[in-house]
């Protein structure tokens, strides 16, 4: 991606985030330029009035103009700066939100692909470690402001001596060359630091993860973890030491070049005042002040502009992973435009094969079957048979490598993305609940938005008694991380909340992938016995390692090594004594009998 394209993309994101911020930044640039020009030009006339070079008639006018205009510009600058500071904080916070929203919109497969995960981590590194968006915005504003000052002061100095301007520009160029070399070293430095920093961050974060504390304490792992933190910390410190030595040498050189610029400006203008340069007319003390002030402002602005340009280039390098990530196609880009109807007549797999990105092994191979609308289907098979993969494909989290998945006879990718997702509710093995109220976790809306609906699904999953025990009922906050009065539900209760969320969505297709793995056998049996009433006439697909759950289903889809080895009723599959389903069912039944006798 070219530098200009990266710059355009970044500021298009900033513009979408806040129009007001960009307009305030432009206003700040113009005000700063105006103030510098004012303080370069007007003091000349004031000094000339004081020294008698002019007639002295306008002394008070020039003094009043300097004070009054500076006061007005200072007030305007202060107001704009206050607005900029507020909007800058807002934009920086919103940039995090922009990144989070993009993560939620990219194809799900990207979030399980090492290449894209690494891209996301590098994008986040630019945010968290370099503050790249903040630096980018600040330095762009500084560059524009400095560019305006350069133009105005350059016009003034050219009236004194083009040769002096050339000498000053040579000093600035030398300074910028040194700065660019340092920034290149900095870019390489941070690039080399990323893999070390990721390892360092991983081991540091281990100490803060509450879910690991039982293992860390029981197996006395704290010394091992802190040792890794110390090792990587020393490695980072060694890298930093070398880089900051280079930075120190650059700062010394930069200071010397700045002093040289001042000496050139004062020396040349002073000689002109004294009339010591042959062929050059003497200038007034006011002109001396103007030219010296213009030279100083020019040198500083040129250095600042160059430094900002180099920093912008470096920040674009840091932001490139972020901009690449923001340029990724979104899930909605792959969908069709056909709106999904509210009813499901059939779900059909036609010769579907699939392998995960980066894997050479197919998880599903030439899978074909059809589910009729309203059927309750159980998917069973050994671990790794492809059960969860199959429901991920139905949920449109992945695309089949070969074959098609048809819903009501239409390829699922021809449906409009949002309307298709609205037709499916799912509870996966690794479902998540959030630090919101129980009501919000179920509805996905503000608390109290649909108390009747929430109450209905809570009763259907058997959580009504638990809610009655809580002081705030369904408005109780889940967990104590952000609310000391929050409630900690058991694993089974949390799973029932997840099932209630799926039921509340009222989608025509419901998928339950190990929906009761945290429940004891009695609680699980209760859920399954009421399964038909919970689901009603919806099409239901669920996975369970407890084979007894299959008895409640209309048909069982048996997967073996990524292929369909059976699709029939429980009774029909049990008639095949040499079949996999028969063996699985009886092996588990025998285990239950042994456990019961024990």
ABEGO torsion letter per residue (X at the ends): XBAAAAAAAAAAAAAAABAAAAAAAAAAAAAAAAAAAAAAAAAAAAAAAAAGABAGAAAAAAAAAAAAAAAAAAAAAAAAAAAAAAAAAAAAAAAAAAAAAAAAABBAAAAABAAAAAAAAAAAAAAAAAGAAAAAAAAAAAAAAAAAAAAAAAAAAAAABAAAAAAAAAAAAAAAAAAAAAAAAAAAAAAAAAAAAAAAAAAAAAAABAAAAAAAAAAGAAAAAAAAAAAAAAAAAAAAAAAAAAAAAAAAAAAAAAAAAAAAAAAAAAAAAAGABBGBBBBBAAAAAAAAAAAAAAAAAAAAAAAAAAAAAAAAAAAAAAAAAAABBBAAAABBABBBBABBABBBBBGBBBBBBGBABBABBGBBBBBBBGBBBBBBEBBGAGAAAAAAAAAGABBBABEBBBBGGBBAAABBAAAAAAABBBBBAABBBBBBBAAAAAAGBBBGABAAAAAAAAAAAGAAAAAAABAAEAABBBEAAABAABBBBBAAAAAAAAAAAAAAAGBABBBBBGAAAABBAAAAAAAAAAAAAAAEABBBBBBBABAAAAAABABBBBBBGGBBABBBBAAAAAABAABAAAAAAAAAAAAAAAAAAX
